[in-house]
Amino acid sequence: MAASGGQLSSNLRNALTGHTGLVEALACTEVNGRPTAVTGSEDRTVRMWDLITGDPVGSPMAGHTGAIEAVACTYLDGRPVAVTVSRDESVRLWDLGTCRAIGAPMSGHSNRIRAVACLELDGRQVAVTGGWDHTLRVWDLGTGQAVGKPVTGTGLVNTLACVVLKGRPVVVTGSTDSLALWDLTTRRRLRRLDRGAGSVWYKAVTCTELNGRPVAISADRQGRVRVWDFRKRRILSEFQGHEGWASSVSCAVMDGKQVAVAGYQDGTAQIWDLEDRRPVGALLCGHAFPVLAVAYAELEGQPVVITSAYDTLRIWDLSRRAFGSPVVGHTQRVLAVDHAVVDGRPVVVTGSEDTTMRIWQLSAEFRSTEPLNHHTSEVNPLTCKMLNGRPIAIFGTTYGAQVWDLAMGRAMHPPFADQADELGAFTACVELNGREVVVTGTMQGSVRVWDLATGALTERFAVGNLGMRTDACVIDGRLVAASVSLDKPLRVLDVTTGRSLGQSPHSHPFRAITVGRLNDRPIAVTCSESSTVHIWELPGCHPVGEPMTGHTRSVWTVTLAELDGRSVALTGSADNTVRIWDLEHRTTLDVIHLPGPCSAVSLSDDGLLACAFGNDVGVFSRE
């Protein structure tokens, strides 16, 4: 695997999407013997995820009327439960085995609740909650009732953790201006840990033991992760090195060492060795947004870190070796990608909104050539092939198409533009009457045919308005165009006559189309805004089987290829995945998880998969 930019890491094991809002609440537990993540979101739902498969578990749990701020997991009468707190000022208990709420919401706070932790108090399972009403409250999870009076004077609590000191249950709170210790028995403050530290906005706190003594670990808006000695009220160590705030922190034992996992505003997570006071391994890079929560777990004997940023969870396998170094590439979104062989070496060719095309060497360094930027608009689509023994790229721009010699790094012909400045709708390369030709078209329906070898314009046609996405092919010797839009059905037109050859029975919100063959039958594969993938027999536009499902968001791109002798489709989606589909059986063969939405994908003859996400491109092997 290799990648440009800094979004993709070989440590990435999985990326989980499903929430539609910020995921600030994250905790890990076991449900039915499976390691499970429990999340709460700004979308007001609680979800569970199987950490081994990455699949959601059960149905989303709804009931809160405000954003969920924190979650804690424990066991009640032997069954796994989760406790969530919300901006709606309520505390809720959930049975993770049945995905149902237990009892009524627990109320008492008078402002948003920001933090929760569970412990055993006087022989009963309780939850401790803190929020912006300057109180801590204790709840009996068995009865759903408050235990004793609230602890007052806490300030605006952002985070809390529970620990037992000398046999006494104690709560550590991090507020907008202090880090303090509270006795749950007397309901009084024991001490302020950060005396003399000035006003510090604490984002997260957790507790552990270090060399036999209990310590607290805090994360704050100054980007610091600090280790505090409870007894001496002093800082034992401090970790800093990131811009922006440190948002979250979790503790674990990894390879026999006490470590802290911290998440940061810059979208990264770092593991710190609490004894050696040094970072462990490379940064976990991949989120395009600030990391909001972190957790540590073991899956099948391997250590993993789970992070949340915006609406996505990522699982990082810490046993995997980092691959190479991130490199700079395109400066705007990559829209097209394909494979080629230049000077005997395999390469990946990309086109971008930044009006450039790049050639990437498939080596450990994964470097690109200088950008080929003699274009006036975004580069999309892009097709690579051999012409008279030389590698070429045929690509579309807003006002036409171009053909480039990849070995020489220059155009073979003047731009294919004969459309009086009409906006281009598509560019395709097909074999027509025994010659390779380039077909270009505009949304207004002007279609041109160009000789690929000579660059000469050979034919002009008018076919009527085309959709926003169009591809061309040859069926029974006729040049046809297959066209889709967000608000129109699939239509197939005879380019020579402009006559309609077929139309799909229903209008789908189509986002992408490609044409090819399945068992020697001409087909079109379309992708929809509603996350489905359809196969259509051409030219009549008859559906082939039921739509293929699996993506959870809009599908942006599709291409056809052959893999292990099977006809496959590759689709890229806004759900941050690429899926490989067996077209014969309409089933998913594989899923590749990415740091962001996939805008382009390609598969080489030797099984290398290249895909684009944001400004970057990644290449995956089948190891």
N, C-alpha and C positions, 0 to 999 in steps of 0.2 A: 504494500500500500504506500502511496505517496500523495502529497497534497501541496498546493500553493497556499499562501496566506497563513493565518494562525488559527483558523476555526476547527480544523480536523486533527485529531490525535489518534494514534494507534491504540491508545488506552481505552478509547470509547468502545464500550461493549454493547450499549443499546441506548436508544432515545425514545422516550415515551411521551405521547401526546394524547390529549383527550379533553383536558380542561380548556375552557374558553376565557380564562382570566388569570391574573397573577397567582402563582402557587407559592404562598409564603409559609404554609404549614406542611411539615414533613416529619415522619417518624417511621421506624422499622420495627417489625414484630414477626411472629410466626402464626400462620392461619392454616389449620389442617396439615401441619407439618411442612408447609412451604414458606420460605422467606418472602416477606411481603412488605411493601412500602404503603403507608397510608398518607394521603395528601388531602389538604384542604385549600380551597381557592377563593379568589375574589368572585368567582362565578357562583358561590354559595353552596357548592356541593363538596362532599367527601368521597374520595375514590380510593380503591385498593388496586395494587399492581403486583403481579407475580414477578419477582426480581430475576428469576432464572429465565423465563420465557419472554418477559417484557409485556405480557398480555394483561389487560385489565381483568380484575376479578369481580364478579358480580355486577350489580347495577350501581350507578352513582347514588349516593345517599343524600337526600335533600331534606331540608327542614329549617335551616338557618335563613333569616331574612336579610342578613348582611354578610359582608366579606368575612371569610374564616381566617383568623389571624394566627392560630397555633393549634397543634394537636399533640397529644401524648397517648401512648399505648400502655396497657397493663392487662392483668387477668382478674376477672371477677367470678368467683365460684368456679374456677377452672376453665372459663371460656375467655377467649381474647376479646378485648373491648378497646375502644378509642374514645378519648375525651377531647372535644373541640370547643374553642371559644371564638367569639365573633364580635364584630362591630355592632351587632344587634343587642349587645349587653347580656347575652345568654350563654349558658354552658350546657352542652348536650353530650349524652352518652350513647355510643353506638355498639351494637353487637356485630362483630366482624364476621362471625360465622353465618349470619342470616342477612347481613346488610340492612339491618333495620334499627331504628331508634329505640332506645330503652327508656321508658318513662317520659315524663314531660320535661321541657327545658327547665334548667335550674336558673333562677333569677335572683338578683340582689345587687349586682353592680349597677352603677348609675352612669357609666360611660363605657366606651369601647374597651373590650378585654383583649389584652395583648399577649398574655403568656399563661401557660399551664404546665404543671408537672404532677406526677403521681407518686405516692409512697404509702407505706403502711403506718397508721397512727393508732395507737391503743388497740391493736388487733383488728382494725378494719381498713379496707382500701379507701383511700381518700384522694381527692384531687385538690391541688392548691392553685388558685388563679389570681392574677394581678392585672390591673389595667390603669386607665387614665382617670379613675375616680379616687386616686390616692389611697387605695386599700388592697390588702390581700384577703382572700376568702378561702375557707376550707369546706369541702363538700364530701359528704358520705356517699360513695358511689352505690352502696347497697340500697340506701333509702331515698337518695336524691335530695336530701335535706342538708342545709348548712350546719356545720359543726362549730359551735361557739360563736363568739363575736368576731367581727372582722378585725384584721390588723390595720391600724390607721397610721397616717403620716408617712406613707412610703414614697410619696412623690409620684410622678407619672411613670409607672412601671412598663418597661418595654420587654423585659425578659426576666426569667427566674429559673432557679434550679434548687433541688432539695438534696440535703446531705445529712448524715447523722454524725454529730460531734459529741464525743464522750457520752454516748447513749442518748443524746437529746436530738429530736428532729429539728432541723434548722433549714431556713430558706435563705438563699442568696438572691437579692434582687438587683437588677441593673435598670436604672431609671434614666431620665433625661439629664440628671445632674449628679448621681452618686451610685456607688456600689456598696451595698449594705447587707448585714447579716441579721436575721430575725429569728427569735425563739418561738416556735409554734406552741409551746406549752404555756408560756407566760404572755404571749402575744406582744412582746416588746422587742425593740431593737437592741441587739447585743453590741454591735460596733459598726462603724463605717470603715470599710477596708481601704478606701482610696483617700483618706484624709490628707489634706494638703495638696491633692492632685489638681485642684481647680475644677471648673465645670466641664464634665465629660459626658457626651451622649452615648450611652451604652446600647449596642444593638443586640448582643447575645452574651449569654453566660452559661457555663456548664461546670460540673465538679468532677474530680477524680482523685486518685492517690498517686503521689510521686515520691518514690523512695520512702514509703511508709508513712508519709504525712499527707493529710487532706489538703487539697489546693482548689482554688477556683480559677477558671480561665475565662477571660472576657474578650470581647471584640467591640471596637468602638468606631465612631465616625471619623476619627483621625487615622484610620487604617491600621491600628495597632492590635495585636493579639498579645495579651499579658497573662502571666501566671502569678497568682497571688497566694501568699502564705497566710492561712487563716489566723494563726496564733500571733505572729509578729506583725501582721498587717503591713506587709511590705511586698514589693514586686520581686519575684525570684528571677524572672526573665521576661524579655519583651521581643516580639518578632514584628518587624516592619519591612516594607520593601515594595508596597503596592500603592498606586495612586487611588484616592477616593477611600470610602469607608470599608471597614471589615464588617460584613453583614451577618455572619453566622459562624458558629464553631461547634465542633463535636469532638469527643475524645474516644480513643481506642487503644488497643494493644496490637501492634503489628510487628511480626518477627521478634517478639519478646520485648519490644520497646514501647514505652508510653509515647503516644503521638497525639497531636491535635490536628484536626482537619478544619481549615478555615476557608470561607467563601468571601469574595471581594466584589466591589462595585465594577471593576474592570472586566467582569465576566469569567474570571479564573478562580480556581481553588488550589490551595497549597497545603501539603502535609508538613508539619513541623515536628522534629524530634525534641521532646520536652526535656530530655536529659542532656543531649549533645548541643541543643539550642541551634540546630541547623535544619535547613529544608531537606525533606526526604523525596528523592526523585524529582522529575520535572513538573512544571506547572501543568495542571489539568485545564487545557484551553479548548474552547469550543462554543461556549454560549455567546450569543451576540448581545445579550442584555446582562445587567448585574445579577450575580448569584444571590438568591434570597434565602436559601436554606441548604444545609449539608447534613449528611448522615453517613455512618460507616456500617458495613455489614460484611459477612463472609458468605460466599456462594460457592458451593461445591468445593469447599476448602480453600478458596482463593479470596484474598481481600479485595473489596470493592468500595468505592465511594459513590454515593448518590447525591446529585446536586439538582436544584431547581432554579430556573431563571425564566421569567415571564410565565409562559404557560407550558413549558417543557421540562421534563425530568431527563437527566442523563445518568447512565451507570458507567463508571470507570473501572476497568479491570486493572488493578495495580500490579499484577504479575506480568503484564504484557510489556514488551520492550518498546521504548519510544523509537520512532522511525524518522531519521533525518532531521532537518531543521526547516521551519516554515520559511517560505521565500515570497518575495513580492511579485505580483503579477498584474492583472487587470486592475484598473482604478474604479470601474463601475461594473454593474451586474453582467455576468457571463450568460449569453443567450444561446450559444450553439457550441457543440463539441463533436469531434469525429477523430478517427484513427487514420494514420498513414504510415508509410515507410519511406524515409528520406536518407539517401546515402547508405542504404542497407540497415538502418537502425529504426526501430519502431518509435513513433512520436504520437503525441496528441495535439490536435489543432483546435483552437478555440476562437470564437468571435464574441464581441462584447458591445455593450452600450457605449463604451468609451471610444468607439469607431475604429478599434484596432483588431488585428488578428495576431495570435501568438502561436508559436510552435514550441512544444514542451518535450524535452528529452526524457525518456523513461529510464532514469538512473536514480541512484540513491539521493543525489542532490536535487533532482527534479527541477532543473532550471529551464527557463524559456529563452528563446532568441530575443533580439530586440523586436519590439512590436512592429508589425507591418501595418502602417497607419496611413496609407494613401487613400483614405476613404472619407466620405462626407457625412456618413450617418452610421447608425448601429449596424453591426454585422450579424445577420440572421436571415435565413437558415444557412447551413454549411454542410457540404458534402465533399469528401475526399475520394479520389480514385486515381488510377494510372491511365495516362494517355501517351501512346507511343513510347512506353517504357519510362515515362517521367511522372513523378507524383504531382498531382494538381489539387487545388481546392476550388470548388465552385460555391460562391456564396452570394446571398442576396443583401441588398441595401434598400434604403427607403425609395431610391429612384432608379432601381435596376439591379443588375447582377454583374459580377466580375469573375474572371478565371485567373488564378495565380499559379505560377510555377513555384512549388514549395522548395525545391532545391536551390533555385536562383533567388527566391525571395522577391519576385517582381511579377507584374501583370503580364499575361500572355497576349491579351487583346485589349483594345479600348473597352470601356464599360459597355455592357449590353443595355443601352437605354434609348428607346425609341417611342417613348410614351408621353411626350409633351408635358413632362413634369408631373404626371399623375402618380399618386402614391402607389408603390409596389405592394402587391398582396402575396405573391409567392414566387419562388424560384425552384425548379426541379430539373433533374437530369435524367433523361430516358433514352432508350434506343428506338428510333423511328425509321422504318424503311431501310434498315441495315446500317444506319449512321447514328453516332452519339450526338444528341442535341440537348440544348438548354432551353427550357420553357420558362418564360417569365410572364407575369400577369399582374394586372392592377385590379383594385376593388371595383373600378368602373366597368370591368369586363374586357379590357383590351389584352389580348394574349399574343405573344410573339414567340417564334421558334428560331433558334440560333444554332448554326453549325459549331459544335464544340471545338473541332480542330482548327477551323479557319476564322471563326468569330463572325462569319457573315450572317446577316439576317436573311432567313429563307422564306418565312411565311408570317402573315398577320391575320388575326381573327378578332371578331367581336362576339362575345358570348353572353352579354348581359351582366348585371351586377353579380359579383362573387362575394362569398362570405369573408369574414375576417381571417379565416384559416383555410388554405387551399393546398392540395397536392395534385400532381398529375401522373398519369400512367398510360400505358397502351393496352387496350383490350380488343382482341380480334382485329388487330391492325389499325384501330381507330385511336386517336389521341383524345383522352377524356380528362376532365377536371372534376375532382371531388371536393366539395366546399361545405364548410360549417360556420356557424356563428353562435353567439350566446342566445340569440332570440329566434333562430331559424332552424329548420330541419336539415339533415344531410341531403345534399343534392348532387347528382352526377350529370354532367353536361358533355355532349359531343362537341369538342372544341372546333372542329371543322364547320359544323352546321349551326352550332349554338342550341341544338335541340336537347331537351331534357331526356335523359335515359332512365332516370329513377329518382325517387325521393323517399326518405324514411317516413314511416307512418306517424311519428310523433316528433315534436320539437323538444330537444334537450338543450340545456345551457352548455353547449359544447365549448371547450377551451383549446383542443388540439386534434389534429388528424394526421394519419399517415396511410399510405396505400402500399400493398404488396401482394403476396400470394400465400395461400394455405392449401396444401395438397393440390397444387397447380391451379387452384381457383383464385381469381382476383378478389381481393377483400380490401376493406377499409377498416381501420381501428380508430375509434374516436374516444376522447376523454372528456369528462363533463365536470361542470362546477359542483355537481352533487356527489362527486367522489367515485363515480362508477366508470368502468371501461367497457366499451361495446365493440363487437365484431359484426361487420356487415358484408354480405355477399354483393359483389358488384357485377353489372351496373345497376341491378334492380333495387339495391338498398334493402335487401331482406335481412333481418337480424339472424345471426348465427348463435343459437342458444341464448341463455339468459345473460344479462350484464355481469361482468366480473367485479366482485366487491372485495374490499380489504383496506383500501385507502380510507382515511378518516376525514380528509379535506379535499379541496379542489385539486384535480389532476391537471398539471400544466403542460406536460410534454410526453410524447410517445415516439418510439422508433421500433422497427422490426429487425430481427436478426435470427441467426441459427446458432443453437447451443447444443452440443452433444447429439447432433442429428435431428433435433427438434426445432420446429418453428416457434419462436418466442417473441413476445412484445416486452419492451422495457418502458416503464412509466415513471415519471417523476412528479412529486406532489408537494403541495403546500404543507402536508403533514410531516415534512422533513424525512421522507423515505423515497427510495427507489424500489420498485417491485418488478420481478421477472415473472412473466406469465407463460405457461404452456398453452399455446393457442388451440391445440387439438382438444385438450381436456378442460380448458378454461379454468385452470387452477394456478395458485401461486407456487412458484418454484423456490423463490428466495426473496428476502427483504433486506435492504441495506439502509442503515440509519445514518443520517447526515446531521450536521450542525444547523442547517437551515433549509428552507424550501428549495426543491430541485427544479431548475429551469431548463436543463438539457442533459441528455444521457446518450451514450453510445457504447456498443460492445464490439471488440475487435475479433478477428477470426481466431485468435489464440486465447480468447476468453478473458481479456482485460476489459474491465468496465470503467469507463470514464464518465464523470458526471459533474455538473456545475451547481454551485450553491452560493448565492450572493456574488461577491467579486472573485471567488475562488473556484478551483477545479481539483477534484480528487480522482485517483486511479486505484482500483481495487483488483487484486488478483484472486484466484480461486484456491488459495492455499488452505 
